[in-house]
Amino acid sequence: FTIKRRPFLHVINFLLPILFFLSLDLASFFISDCRGEKLGFKVTVLLAISVLLLILNDILPCMSNNTPLIAVYCIGVFTLMMVSLLETVLMMFLMERE
């Protein structure tokens, strides 16, 4: 028996979509803040990342001693998006306060 790893599957199924969602989140800084569309867009992208993390949780082995590198990458991107969402909420609060 010959067993080979196929990392290309993980690259296509997880790394590229998460990279695309991160680029969408970065592109959302060009959306106007005046009507709250930016906040809805960021929440939608964050929910999409959450769904990908749930799918990743089902696919990765659950009995490992170390956290897989792909999971660390996904959590890092999720954290960046959460910080970006909090920044948008703060900016909208400060804009309405003035």
N, C-alpha and C positions, 0 to 999 in steps of 0.2 A: 504494500500500500504506500502510495505517495500522497502526503498531505501538504498542501501549499496554502499559504495565506494569500488572500486577495484584498489588499488594502484599498484598491481602486474602488471597490464597492462602497466602503465607508466614505471615501472622498466624494463620490458622486451623491450618495444618499444623505450625508450629514454635513460635511465640511463646506461644500459649495452652497447649499441652501442657507446655512447659517451665515456664511460670508455675504450672500446676497441680502439677507435680512439685516445684517450689520450695515451694509452700504445703503439700504433703504432708510435705516435709522439715521445715518449720517446725512443723507439727502433731505431728511425732514427738517433740518435746520433752515432750509430755504423756503419753507412754508410760512405763510403769514401767521402771526400770533393773534390777530384781531378777533377771529370768530371761533376759536377753539378747535379748528380742524387739525391742528398740529397735535394736540393732546389725544384726540381720538385715533389718529394715525399711529402715534407711538404706542398706544395701548394695544392696538391691533397687531402691530409687529411683535410686541412683547408676548402677546398670547400665542402667536405663531411659533415663537421660540419655545414657549412652554410646551406646546404640543410636540415639537420635535424632541424636547428633552424627555417627555413621557415615552415616546417611541424608542428613544435611545435607551431608556431604562429597561424596557422590555427586551431589547436585543442583546445588550451587554450581559456578560455573565455576572451573577449576583454573589457568587462565593469567591471573591478574590481579595487578597490582603491589601493590595494597592488600588487606588482609584485609577481607572484607565485614562490615558492622556487625552483621548477624545472627549471624555466627560469633563475633564478639567478645562479644556478649550471651550466647550459649550457653556459651562458655568461662568467662565470668564466673560464671554460675550453677553450672556444673560445679565451679569452684574453691570457691565458697561451700559447696556440698554436701560437697566433700572435706574442707574445714576443719571442717564440722559433724560429719562421720564421725570425724575424728581427735579432736575434742573428746569425742565419746561414748566412744571407746576409752580416752582418758585418764581420763575420769570413772569408767568401769567398773574400770580398773586401780586408781585411788585408793580406790574403795569396797571392793574386795576386799583391798586392802593393810591397811586398818584392822582 
